[in-house]
Amino acid sequence: TMTIHSEEHVVDVHVRSGVYSSDTIFDYSHGYIATRLFSRNACFIMKIKKESIPEMREIGRLAFERQTMRDVYSPNNIWAQYQPGSSVIGRWKDWITYGKHIEKLCMGLPLYQ
């Protein structure tokens, strides 16, 4: 499921799929994406690159296309591969950088950037 909070410039994506379940937050106002993988009990954070990540107004349209067409071609589809090395538990200055939505998602978990 996807929830778009236009006034806060935040998109929440919830994937419920057994061991592959995850929550992802696109925080456009702070410029970060955070994904919490429940099977790994960890959060992965990356900076939004405008050339690779769809803008907030497009993300809803892309989700609708995918839902209705099941196999949509779009140049905006991206895959992120995380190669975790060392992690840190979020410090207060991290949460100022990442914002309250990502803090709420990832508080107390190892953060991988």
Secondary structure, DSSP 8 states (H G I E B T S, - for coil): -EEEETTTTEEEEEE--GGG-EEEEEETTTTEEEEEETTTTEEEEEE--TTTS--HHHHHHHHHHHHHHSS---TT-----------EE--HHHHHHH-HHHHHHHTTSEEE-
